[in-house]
Amino acid sequence: MKANIFVTLKREVLDPQGDAVRRSLGSLGFQEVKSARVGKLIELELDGNDKASADAHIQSMCEKLLANPVIEDFRYEIVD
């Protein structure tokens, strides 16, 4: 089983890396980009086939290690 975890900064947190991407895209001629936010993708390969157990474990992993709940949001998908 595979899990894709997407971690992004909360909307109220400034994203200097996203702003640098937006400015760079603008300088390359992509003026239509009004804003950019940069996050991270974490791919996990998991043993087992119990989706409910995997869901609970992934939630716990995100809360304890993979995302900083003060400044980041996360979402995930489990792929069979």
N, C-alpha and C positions, 0 to 999 in steps of 0.2 A: 504494500500500500504506500502511496506517496502523498505528501502534504505540501502545499504551496502556501507560504505565509507571507503576507504583504504588510510591511510596517511603514507607516508614514508619520510625519510630524503632525500634531494637532493643528487645526486651521489657525488658531490664535498664536502659534509659535512662528516666529520669523524663520524663513528658509533661505539663508544666504546662498547656498549651493543652487537652489532652484532659481533664484534671482540672477545668478551668474549664467545659468543655462539660458534663461530668457533673453538676457542682454546679448549673449553670444549668438543665439539664433537670429536675433534682430540684426546684428552686424553682418550676418551671412545672407541677409535679404528676406528672412522670414518674419516680416513685420506683423503678420496676423497673430503671432503668439503674444497674448496679453499677460499671461502668468505661467509659471512652471513650478511644480513641487517635485522634489526628489525624495525617493524612499528606497527601501531595500526589499528584495525578494529572497526568502530563505526556503530552500527545497529540502525536505526531509524524506528519507526512505525509511519506512517503518515495517517492523515484523508484525505478523498477525493479520487477521481478517475482520476483527471486531470493530466496526465503525464507531459504535457508541463509546467504547473504551478509548479508541484513538482520539475521538473528539474531546473527551475529558482530559486526556493527557496533553494534547496540543494546546488546549486552553490554558492549562496549568504551566506549560513550558513558556508560553508567551507572557503570561503574567509574572512569572518568576525570573525569566532571563532574557527572552528574545526581544521584548519591547519594554521601554521605560514608560510606565503608565503616567508619569508626570507630564511628559512632553510628546508622547507618541500614542497613536492609535494602531490597532492591528485588526486584520481579518484574515481568514484562512479558508482554504478549500481542500477537501480530501478527495484524492483521485485514486480510483481503483486500478 
